[in-house]
Amino acid sequence: MMIRWLCTVLRVRGKADLLLVFLFGASFAALPVFALLPSLWGFVAAAAVSYVTDEMLHSRAPGFIRRLATLQLTRTMRFAARMVMLLALAQRMGASATVLVLGLAAFSVHFAIVMLYSAVHRGIRVRRTLPVMVRNLDMSGAGIPKQPPAYLYRRFLRKLLHLDVPAQAGLLAALVVDHTYPAYAGFALMTALAALALVALLWQLRRAARTPGPDEMIAALNEQLAGYRPEVALYFSFAAVSRDFMYQVNMWIETLEQLDMRPLIILRERASFRYLSRTWIPVVCVPKADDVAQLELPEVRVVLYPGNAGKNVHMLRVAEAKHVFIGHGDSDKLASSNRVSKVYDEIWVAGRAGRDRYQRVRHAISDSAIVEVGRPQLAPIRLHDDHTPGPDPVVLYAPTWEGWSDDDCHTSLIPMGVTLVQKLLEENVRVVYKPHPLTGKRSAEAAAADQAIQALLEQDNERRGAATVANAARARLQQIEARLDEMAGQHDGDDAEQTRDARVPDRDEGTEWQDLHAEWHRVFWESHAAARHHVILKRLPTLYECFNQADILISDVSSVVADFVASLKPYVLTNAHDLPDDDFRAAYTTAGGAYLLDSACARLPEILRSVREPRHDPMAPHRRTLKEYVLGPDRPTSMERFNAAAIALAAKGRAELAEDEVEGQRPRVVVPSQRTDSFNMSDSVEASAYQQNGSDPSEQTDPADLVGLVDPAG
């Protein structure tokens, strides 16, 4: 437990990283000691270890390096400290005043060049910051210059600072041979290399000056959009974009690709591109509201919103389009019936449960504005009848997180998570633990429970002698992941380079994408078969693949449960506050087909009978009834219903515009008055968060974004 605590505090991943941290700290602490003794070879050894461990920690433990930076022990400060200690060693060993002065001068010039280089680098970055980012449209005609070479542009500070190695080595060599020439040669080489790098980057600054201006880029984008003629757009914004939030877009990509309309994805934050999944759909990122207004989308009649955010108003004020809230999961949380949804023309829900949920809200949404379209994303989930259980039950424990506030805290981790996992281990079952990706973001108690559960499962695996994954399997998984990242558009270049290289993709790549996903999951489960338990923290395996492996789910009030209902397998809802069963089922729709688990987990042995003895499954008929209520009928399929709803709404929009033209009325760009209402903007943390996590989240609106709901200028 002490090692795990140290790993958490130092933000490292394991014992090997802890050893690196120890060597790093010991070597730095030894430098002043060896400089003052003086001990030349001791100093050489400590300096070498400090260089090597510093570099290794940057790649293996970036969290630890960031923690050092918060203590003002930045990379630049560490290099400067090494230089000061070296000069102190030279002085203590009787180096001449000339060597000391030239050394100080050379190191000072080197740091001055580093500062100038940083300023030029920033100038290039500013010039290459475009008003839009584009994927899957041909932007080759925009005239964007090529990004500077990686050796000059990427991770430049690390490379520049390491140019002090010749000077350090030269001065140490001079102390060894008792001659000044190695020192002078090292100083000259360091200064010359740094100066050459600065001159090369200045040349790149001239090229960057040819980057098109904002008006030119918007015009080039509009030209491409005019050729593509999008009809439906998915619009997404979130104040703190990360992989944990982009699931809200990624979960809808395959659905959009199957529409009988030309789709477009509009993002508002630059970081979004880093976490966007593979798609052939054109994607544009437009950070500024003024630039959003310049997008020419004359044929877009339907705009879909997976989340509530203040910046939504920049698109909502376009009266020519119909605006639809589609959400990012269906659950009994407050966000699945949020009053903010009144700003949309329609709200698309999975099934009757979603409609009823909105009808129970004060100042409820009009029933005619609610459309039941199912959940197209659930197609990969296998049915209970198609599942072949193994010799030991597989329990998927997928708790939600602690929420943005105590009022919306549904996690079982804090009150009963550790107890639950201890009881599961006593029941001799296999556990797949997939926590919500935001677990521990707000609550230290939740973080501690999460770490304790991971430790319990790890210890039980070690006790049972679980085999490690074969090198061949690990290598194949890494190969597949690299190809998936490549297909998803993961790019080493900056934003401008990504837009410059944008192309119209081959839609047949979708087959390869699906085949690679299927192979990855096959290799993963086969290679991990010997492990008793699994802790899933990355985006792969996906949540739905975990569903397919599980015999039973244990979860909290969240859309994970609503999605799992599609499998018709047994599932458990945690009743952490021990409410009476009737009260709990009345409060939460998805409890209608669930086994309810008390905080002490006393009911667990009886619940597991539903897996060990399939005939003893009294909730089975209730799950079948609940599935249609929550997710809608199996026929027509969810994809067919979603597609029909989009086509119908687009037709309605076109008809209204035609009617306006007949009446000689120009469509007005307005923000409906009810958008000034005071809304609870907290959005739920839903199932697909787990699927995209690699770890897994939810949405919350940044308080600053609330201004956008009452100020159309945003």
C-alpha positions in Angstrom: 0.0 0.0 0.0 2.9 2.3 0.7 4.3 1.9 -2.8 0.8 2.6 -4.3 0.5 5.7 -2.2 3.9 6.9 -3.3 3.0 6.2 -6.9 -0.1 8.4 -6.5 1.7 11.2 -4.8 4.6 11.3 -7.2 2.3 10.6 -10.2 4.2 7.6 -11.5 2.9 4.2 -12.6 4.9 1.5 -10.8 8.0 0.3 -9.0 10.3 0.9 -12.0 9.3 4.5 -12.3 9.7 4.9 -8.5 13.3 3.7 -8.9 13.9 6.2 -11.6 12.5 9.0 -9.4 14.8 7.9 -6.6 17.9 7.8 -8.9 16.9 11.2 -10.3 16.6 12.8 -6.9 19.7 11.1 -5.5 21.8 12.2 -8.4 20.7 15.8 -8.2 21.3 15.9 -4.4 24.8 14.4 -5.0 25.9 17.1 -7.5 26.5 19.9 -4.9 28.2 17.4 -2.5 30.6 16.2 -5.2 31.2 19.7 -6.4 32.2 21.0 -3.0 34.3 18.0 -1.8 35.5 18.1 -4.7 35.1 14.7 -6.3 35.5 14.7 -10.1 34.5 11.1 -10.9 31.6 11.3 -8.4 30.4 14.4 -10.1 30.7 12.7 -13.5 28.6 9.8 -12.4 26.0 11.9 -10.7 25.7 14.2 -13.7 25.3 11.2 -16.1 22.6 9.6 -14.0 20.8 12.9 -13.7 20.8 13.4 -17.5 19.6 9.9 -18.3 16.9 9.7 -15.6 15.6 13.2 -16.4 15.1 12.2 -20.0 13.5 8.8 -19.1 11.1 10.4 -16.7 9.9 12.8 -19.4 8.6 9.9 -21.4 7.7 7.4 -18.7 6.3 9.7 -16.0 5.2 13.0 -17.4 3.0 13.5 -14.4 6.0 13.6 -12.1 7.7 16.1 -14.4 4.6 18.3 -14.3 4.7 18.1 -10.5 8.3 19.2 -10.4 7.3 22.2 -12.6 4.7 23.2 -10.0 7.6 23.4 -7.5 9.5 25.7 -10.0 11.9 22.8 -10.8 11.4 23.2 -14.5 13.7 21.6 -17.1 15.5 24.9 -17.7 16.0 25.4 -13.9 17.5 21.8 -13.7 19.9 22.4 -16.5 20.9 25.8 -15.0 21.6 24.1 -11.6 23.8 21.5 -13.3 25.8 24.2 -15.0 26.3 26.1 -11.7 27.4 23.0 -9.9 29.9 22.2 -12.7 31.4 25.7 -12.5 31.6 25.3 -8.7 33.5 22.0 -9.2 35.9 23.6 -11.7 36.6 26.4 -9.2 37.2 24.0 -6.3 39.6 22.0 -8.5 41.7 25.1 -9.3 40.5 25.8 -12.9 41.9 29.1 -14.2 39.9 32.3 -14.1 39.9 32.4 -17.9 38.2 29.1 -18.1 35.6 30.0 -15.5 34.8 33.4 -17.1 34.6 31.9 -20.6 32.4 29.0 -19.2 30.1 31.4 -17.5 29.9 33.6 -20.7 29.3 30.5 -22.9 26.5 29.2 -20.7 25.0 32.7 -20.5 25.0 33.1 -24.3 23.5 29.6 -24.6 20.6 30.5 -22.3 20.1 33.8 -24.2 19.8 31.9 -27.5 17.3 29.6 -25.9 15.1 32.6 -24.9 15.4 34.1 -28.4 14.6 30.7 -30.0 11.5 30.4 -27.8 10.4 33.9 -28.9 10.8 33.0 -32.6 9.1 29.7 -32.1 6.1 31.4 -30.5 6.0 33.8 -33.5 5.8 30.9 -35.9 3.0 29.3 -33.8 1.0 32.5 -33.8 1.3 32.9 -37.5 0.3 29.3 -38.1 -2.8 29.5 -35.8 -5.7 29.3 -38.3 -9.2 30.5 -37.7 -10.4 27.0 -38.7 -9.2 23.4 -38.6 -10.4 21.0 -41.2 -10.5 17.2 -41.7 -11.8 15.2 -44.7 -12.1 18.2 -47.1 -9.5 19.0 -49.7 -7.7 22.1 -48.4 -4.6 21.8 -50.6 -5.6 24.9 -52.5 -5.6 27.1 -49.4 -1.9 27.8 -49.7 -0.9 26.8 -46.1 2.9 26.6 -45.9 4.5 23.4 -44.6 5.3 23.1 -40.9 8.9 23.6 -40.0 11.0 20.4 -39.7 10.3 18.5 -36.5 13.9 18.7 -35.4 13.5 22.5 -35.2 9.8 22.8 -34.2 8.8 19.9 -31.9 10.1 19.6 -28.4 12.6 22.3 -29.2 13.4 23.2 -25.6 14.6 19.7 -24.8 16.9 19.7 -27.8 18.3 23.2 -27.2 19.1 22.6 -23.6 20.9 19.4 -24.3 23.3 21.3 -26.5 25.1 22.0 -23.2 26.4 18.5 -23.2 29.5 19.3 -25.4 30.3 22.2 -23.0 29.8 20.1 -19.9 31.8 17.2 -21.3 34.6 19.5 -22.5 35.0 21.2 -19.1 35.0 17.8 -17.3 37.6 16.5 -19.8 39.7 19.6 -19.2 39.6 18.9 -15.5 40.7 15.3 -16.1 43.6 16.1 -18.4 44.5 19.4 -16.7 44.4 21.2 -20.1 42.1 24.1 -21.2 41.6 23.1 -24.9 38.8 20.6 -24.3 36.8 23.2 -22.4 37.3 25.9 -25.1 36.2 23.4 -27.8 33.1 22.4 -25.8 32.1 26.0 -25.2 32.6 26.9 -28.9 30.6 23.8 -30.1 27.7 24.5 -27.8 27.5 28.2 -28.8 27.8 27.5 -32.5 25.2 24.7 -32.6 22.7 26.9 -30.7 23.3 29.9 -33.0 22.9 27.7 -36.1 19.6 26.4 -34.8 18.4 30.0 -34.2 19.3 31.0 -37.7 17.5 28.0 -39.2 14.4 28.8 -37.2 14.5 32.5 -38.3 14.3 31.2 -41.9 11.2 29.2 -41.0 9.7 32.3 -39.6 9.9 33.9 -43.1 8.0 30.9 -44.5 5.3 31.1 -41.8 4.6 34.7 -42.8 3.0 33.3 -46.0 0.2 31.6 -44.0 -3.2 32.7 -45.4 -5.2 35.2 -43.3 -8.5 34.5 -41.6 -10.7 35.8 -44.5 -8.7 33.7 -47.0 -9.1 30.5 -44.9 -12.8 31.0 -44.3 -13.3 31.6 -48.0 -11.3 28.4 -48.9 -13.4 26.4 -46.4 -16.7 27.8 -47.7 -15.6 26.8 -51.2 -15.1 23.2 -50.1 -18.4 23.2 -48.2 -20.2 24.5 -51.2 -18.9 21.5 -53.2 -19.9 19.0 -50.4 -23.3 20.6 -49.6 -23.9 19.3 -46.1 -27.5 18.7 -45.0 -27.2 17.8 -41.3 -24.6 18.9 -38.8 -23.5 17.7 -35.4 -22.4 20.6 -33.3 -20.3 20.1 -30.2 -18.6 22.4 -27.7 -17.2 21.9 -24.2 -15.1 24.2 -22.1 -12.5 21.5 -21.0 -12.1 19.2 -23.9 -10.3 16.0 -23.3 -10.6 12.4 -24.3 -13.0 12.0 -21.4 -15.5 14.4 -23.1 -15.1 13.7 -26.8 -17.0 10.4 -26.4 -20.0 12.6 -26.7 -19.1 13.1 -30.4 -17.4 9.8 -31.1 -20.5 7.8 -30.0 -22.5 9.4 -32.8 -20.1 9.0 -35.7 -21.2 5.7 -37.0 -24.8 6.8 -36.8 -24.1 9.9 -38.8 -22.2 7.9 -41.4 -25.3 5.7 -42.0 -27.7 8.7 -42.5 -29.3 9.2 -45.9 -28.2 12.8 -45.7 -24.8 14.4 -46.1 -23.4 15.0 -42.5 -21.0 17.5 -41.2 -19.3 17.8 -37.7 -18.7 21.2 -36.3 -16.4 21.5 -33.2 -15.5 24.6 -31.3 -12.4 23.7 -29.4 -9.0 23.1 -31.0 -8.1 20.2 -28.7 -11.2 18.3 -30.0 -9.2 17.1 -33.0 -6.8 15.2 -30.9 -9.5 12.9 -29.5 -11.8 12.6 -32.5 -12.3 9.0 -33.8 -12.0 7.9 -37.3 -14.6 9.1 -39.8 -15.0 10.0 -43.4 -17.4 12.8 -42.4 -16.0 16.3 -43.1 -15.1 17.9 -39.8 -14.5 21.6 -39.1 -13.3 23.2 -35.9 -14.2 26.9 -35.6 -13.1 28.4 -32.2 -14.4 31.9 -32.6 -18.1 32.9 -32.7 -17.6 35.5 -35.4 -16.1 32.8 -37.7 -19.0 30.4 -37.0 -21.2 33.2 -38.3 -19.2 33.2 -41.6 -19.7 29.5 -42.3 -21.9 29.2 -45.4 -24.3 26.2 -44.8 -27.3 27.0 -47.0 -28.6 23.4 -47.2 -28.1 22.4 -43.5 -31.6 22.0 -42.2 -30.9 19.9 -39.1 -28.4 20.5 -36.4 -27.8 17.9 -33.7 -26.4 18.7 -30.2 -25.0 15.8 -28.1 -24.5 18.1 -25.1 -25.6 21.4 -23.4 -23.0 24.2 -23.6 -23.1 27.9 -23.6 -21.5 28.1 -27.0 -24.5 26.2 -28.5 -26.2 29.5 -28.8 -23.8 30.5 -31.6 -25.6 27.9 -33.8 -29.0 27.9 -32.1 -29.6 31.5 -33.3 -29.6 30.2 -37.0 -33.3 30.2 -37.7 -33.0 28.4 -41.1 -32.1 25.1 -39.3 -34.0 22.9 -36.9 -32.1 22.2 -33.7 -32.3 18.9 -32.0 -30.9 17.7 -28.6 -29.7 14.1 -29.0 -27.7 13.9 -25.8 -25.0 11.3 -25.1 -26.7 8.6 -23.2 -30.1 7.9 -21.6 -30.3 7.6 -17.8 -32.3 8.5 -14.7 -30.0 11.3 -13.9 -31.2 14.9 -13.9 -29.4 15.8 -17.1 -31.6 13.4 -19.1 -34.6 15.7 -18.4 -32.9 19.0 -18.2 -35.1 22.1 -18.6 -32.4 23.7 -20.8 -33.7 21.4 -23.5 -36.5 23.9 -24.1 -34.2 25.8 -26.4 -34.3 23.1 -29.0 -37.0 22.4 -31.7 -37.0 18.7 -30.9 -35.5 16.3 -28.3 -34.7 12.8 -29.5 -34.9 10.2 -26.8 -34.3 6.4 -26.9 -37.8 5.2 -25.9 -41.0 5.9 -24.0 -39.0 6.2 -20.7 -37.2 9.3 -22.1 -40.5 10.9 -23.1 -42.1 10.2 -19.7 -39.0 11.6 -17.9 -39.4 14.9 -19.7 -43.1 15.0 -19.0 -42.4 14.8 -15.3 -40.3 17.9 -15.3 -41.8 21.2 -14.2 -42.6 23.5 -17.1 -42.3 20.3 -19.2 -41.3 20.2 -22.8 -44.1 19.9 -25.3 -44.9 16.2 -26.0 -44.9 17.0 -29.7 -41.3 18.1 -29.5 -40.1 14.7 -28.2 -39.2 12.0 -30.8 -38.4 8.4 -29.9 -35.5 7.2 -32.1 -33.8 4.4 -30.0 -30.1 4.0 -29.5 -28.3 3.2 -32.8 -25.0 2.7 -30.9 -26.2 -0.4 -29.2 -26.0 -2.7 -32.3 -22.6 -4.3 -31.2 -24.1 -5.6 -27.9 -24.8 -9.3 -28.0 -28.1 -10.7 -26.6 -28.2 -12.9 -23.5 -29.3 -15.9 -25.6 -26.2 -15.6 -27.8 -23.8 -15.4 -24.8 -21.9 -18.5 -23.8 -20.8 -18.3 -20.1 -17.5 -19.6 -18.9 -16.9 -21.9 -15.9 -16.8 -19.0 -13.5 -19.2 -16.0 -13.6 -17.8 -12.8 -15.0 -19.0 -9.8 -13.2 -18.6 -6.3 -14.8 -18.4 -3.6 -12.1 -18.8 -0.3 -13.8 -19.5 2.4 -11.2 -20.3 5.9 -12.2 -18.3 8.8 -10.8 -19.0 11.2 -8.0 -20.7 13.9 -10.2 -20.3 17.6 -10.3 -22.1 18.1 -7.0 -23.2 16.1 -4.0 -26.8 16.4 -5.2 -25.9 14.4 -8.3 -23.6 11.9 -6.7 -24.7 8.4 -7.6 -21.4 6.5 -7.3 -21.3 3.4 -5.2 -17.5 3.7 -4.9 -17.4 5.8 -1.7 -20.1 4.1 0.4 -19.7 0.5 -0.7 -17.2 -0.1 -3.6 -14.4 -1.7 -1.6 -16.8 -3.9 0.4 -18.5 -5.0 -2.9 -15.2 -6.1 -4.5 -14.1 -7.9 -1.3 -17.4 -9.8 -1.3 -17.1 -10.6 -5.0 -13.6 -12.1 -4.4 -15.1 -14.2 -1.7 -17.7 -15.5 -4.1 -15.1 -16.8 -6.4 -16.1 -14.9 -9.5 -14.0 -13.1 -12.2 -14.2 -9.3 -12.0 -13.9 -6.8 -14.8 -13.6 -3.4 -13.2 -14.2 -0.4 -15.5 -14.5 2.8 -13.5 -15.9 6.0 -14.9 -13.0 8.1 -16.4 -13.7 11.1 -14.3 -13.6 9.0 -11.1 -11.7 10.9 -8.4 -11.8 14.2 -10.2 -13.9 15.9 -7.5 -13.7 13.5 -4.6 -10.5 12.3 -2.8 -12.7 9.5 -1.2 -13.7 8.2 -4.6 -10.1 8.3 -5.8 -9.0 6.4 -2.7 -11.7 3.8 -3.2 -10.8 3.4 -6.8 -7.1 2.8 -6.0 -8.1 0.3 -3.2 -10.2 -1.7 -5.6 -7.5 -1.8 -8.2 -5.0 -3.0 -5.5 -7.4 -5.7 -4.3 -7.8 -7.1 -7.8 -4.1 -6.9 -8.5 -3.3 -8.7 -5.3 -5.8 -11.5 -6.0 -4.3 -12.0 -9.5 -0.8 -12.2 -8.0 -2.1 -14.7 -5.4 -3.5 -16.9 -8.1 -0.4 -16.6 -10.2 -2.0 -15.0 -13.2 0.2 -15.2 -16.3 1.6 -12.2 -18.0 0.7 -11.3 -21.6 3.0 -12.8 -24.2 5.3 -10.4 -26.0 3.9 -11.4 -29.4 0.4 -10.6 -28.3 1.5 -7.3 -26.7 3.3 -6.3 -29.9 0.3 -7.1 -32.1 -2.0 -5.0 -29.9 0.4 -2.1 -30.1 0.6 -2.5 -33.9 -3.2 -2.4 -34.2 -3.5 0.6 -31.9 -0.9 2.5 -33.9 -2.8 1.8 -37.1 -6.1 2.8 -35.5 -4.5 6.1 -34.3 -3.3 6.7 -37.9 -6.7 6.0 -39.3 -8.3 8.3 -36.7 -6.2 11.1 -38.1 -3.7 11.3 -35.2 -1.2 13.7 -36.6 2.3 14.7 -35.5 1.9 18.1 -37.1 0.3 21.3 -35.7 -3.2 22.4 -36.4 -2.2 24.2 -39.7 -0.4 21.0 -40.9 -3.4 18.9 -40.2 -5.6 21.3 -42.2 -3.0 21.5 -45.0 -2.9 17.7 -45.3 -6.7 17.3 -45.1 -8.0 15.1 -47.9 -11.3 13.5 -49.0 -11.0 10.0 -47.4 -11.7 6.6 -48.8 -15.0 5.4 -47.3 -13.9 1.8 -47.6 -11.4 2.4 -44.7 -14.4 1.9 -42.4 -14.2 -1.9 -43.1 -10.6 -2.0 -42.1 -11.3 0.0 -39.0 -14.0 -2.4 -37.9 -11.8 -5.4 -38.7 -8.9 -4.0 -36.7 -11.2 -3.3 -33.7 -12.5 -6.9 -33.9 -9.0 -8.3 -34.1 -7.8 -6.1 -31.2 -10.5 -7.3 -28.9 -10.0 -11.0 -30.0 -6.2 -10.8 -29.3 -6.8 -8.9 -26.0 -9.3 -11.3 -24.5 -7.4 -14.4 -25.7 -4.0 -13.1 -24.4 -5.5 -12.1 -21.1 -7.5 -15.3 -20.6 -5.2 -16.5 -17.8 -5.8 -13.3 -15.7 -8.5 -13.7 -13.1 -9.5 -10.1 -13.0 -9.2 -7.1 -15.3 -9.0 -3.4 -14.6 -10.0 -1.5 -17.7 -8.8 2.1 -17.7 -8.1 2.8 -21.4 -10.4 3.4 -24.3 -9.9 -0.2 -25.4 -11.5 -2.6 -24.8 -14.7 -0.7 -25.3 -17.6 -0.7 -22.8 -19.8 -2.7 -25.1 -17.1 -5.3 -25.6 -17.0 -5.5 -21.8 -20.7 -6.0 -21.9 -20.3 -8.9 -24.2 -17.7 -10.6 -21.9 -19.8 -10.2 -18.8 -22.4 -12.5 -17.4 -23.9 -9.8 -15.1 -23.4 -6.1 -14.6 -23.2 -4.2 -11.3 -23.5 -0.5 -11.7 -25.0 2.7 -10.4 -27.7 5.0 -11.7 -26.3 6.0 -15.1 -26.8 5.3 -18.8 -24.4 2.3 -18.5 -27.4 0.5 -17.1 -29.8 1.7 -19.8 -27.4 0.5 -22.5 -26.8 -2.9 -20.8 -30.5 -3.5 -20.7 -30.2 -4.1 -24.5 -28.4 -7.4 -23.8 -31.2 -8.7 -21.6 -28.6 -10.1 -19.3 -29.0 -9.9 -15.5 -27.9 -6.6 -13.9 -27.6 -5.1 -10.5 -28.2 -1.5 -9.3 -26.5 -0.4 -6.1 -28.8 0.9 -3.5 -26.0 2.6 -1.5 -28.4 4.4 0.9 -30.6 1.3 1.5 -33.8 2.9 0.4 -36.9 0.6 0.5 -37.0 -1.4 -2.7 -40.4 0.0 -3.8 -39.1 3.6 -3.3 -35.9 2.9 -5.2 -37.8 1.4 -8.1 -40.2 4.3 -8.2 -37.4 6.8 -8.3 -35.3 5.1 -11.0 -36.9 3.7 -14.2 -34.0 1.3 -14.9 -34.4 -0.3 -11.5 -37.5 -2.0 -13.0 -35.6 -4.9 -14.3 -32.7 -4.8 -11.8 -31.6 -6.8 -8.8 -31.0 -4.2 -6.0 -27.9 -4.5 -3.9 -27.8 -3.2 -0.3 -24.8 -1.3 1.0 -23.6 -4.2 3.1 -23.8 -6.5 0.0 -25.7 -9.1 2.0 -27.9 -9.9 -1.1 -25.0 -10.6 -3.3 -24.9 -14.5 -3.0 -28.6 -14.7 -3.8 -28.2 -12.3 -6.8 -25.3 -14.4 -8.3 -27.7 -17.4 -8.4 -29.3 -15.7 -11.4 -26.0 -16.4 -13.3 -25.0 -19.7 -11.7 -28.5 -21.1 -12.0 -30.1 -19.4 -15.0 -33.5 -20.8 -14.2 -33.4 -18.9 -11.0 -33.7 -15.5 -12.6 -37.0 -13.9 -11.5 -36.1 -10.5 -13.1 -35.8 -11.9 -16.6 -39.4 -11.1 -17.7 -39.1 -7.6 -16.2 -35.9 -6.9 -18.2 -37.7 -7.8 -21.5 -40.5 -5.4 -20.7 -38.1 -2.7 -19.6 -36.0 -3.0 -22.7 -38.8 -1.8 -25.0 -39.8 0.9 -22.5 -36.3 2.3 -22.2 -34.9 1.7 -25.7 -37.9 1.3 -27.9 -39.0 -1.6 -30.1 -36.6 -3.8 -32.1 -38.5 -3.1 -35.3 -38.1 -0.8 -37.1 -34.5 -0.7 -36.1 -33.1 2.3 -34.1 -31.0 3.4 -37.1 -34.1 3.4 -39.3 -36.0 5.5 -36.8 -33.1 7.9 -36.4 -32.7 8.3 -40.1 -36.4 8.8 -40.6 -36.6 11.5 -37.9 -33.7 13.4 -39.5 -35.3 13.3 -43.0 -38.7 14.3 -41.7 -37.4 17.2 -39.7 -35.3 18.4 -42.6 -38.4 18.3 -44.9 -40.3 20.2 -42.3 -37.6 22.9 -42.2 -37.6 23.2 -46.0 -41.4 23.5 -46.1 -41.3 26.3 -43.5 -38.7 28.2 -45.4 -40.6 27.8 -48.6 -43.7 29.1 -46.9 -41.8 32.1 -45.6 -40.6 32.8 -49.1 -44.2 32.7 -50.5 -45.3 35.1 -47.8 -42.3 37.3 -48.6 -40.9 37.0 -45.2 -37.2 36.7 -44.6 -36.2 34.2 -41.9 -35.1 35.9 -38.8 -32.0 35.0 -36.8 -33.2 35.0 -33.2 -32.6 33.5 -29.8 -36.0 32.4 -28.3 -36.9 34.2 -25.2 -37.0 31.1 -23.1 -33.3 30.7 -23.5 -32.9 33.3 -20.8 -34.4 30.9 -18.3 -32.2 29.8 -15.4 -31.3 26.2 -16.1 -29.5 23.5 -14.3 -26.7 23.0 -16.8 -25.1 19.9 -15.2 -25.0 17.2 -17.8 -24.9 13.5 -17.0 -22.0 11.2 -17.1 -23.2 8.6 -19.4 -22.4 5.1 -20.6 -20.4 5.9 -23.7 -18.0 7.8 -21.5 -16.7 4.5 -20.4 -16.6 3.2 -23.9 -14.4 6.1 -25.1 -12.4 6.4 -22.0 -9.6 4.9 -21.9 -9.8 5.1 -18.9 -14.0 7.1 -19.3 -17.1 11.0 -18.4 -19.9 13.3 -18.7 -20.6 16.8 -19.4 -20.9 19.8 -17.3 -21.3 23.3 -18.6 -18.6 25.7 -17.6 -20.2 28.6 -15.6 -18.6 31.1 -17.9 -20.5 29.5 -20.8 -23.8 30.3 -19.2 -23.3 33.8 -20.4 -23.8 32.6 -23.9 -27.4 31.5 -23.1 -28.5 35.1 -22.5 -26.0 36.9 -24.7 -26.2 35.9 -28.4 -22.9 37.7 -29.0 -21.3 35.0 -26.8 
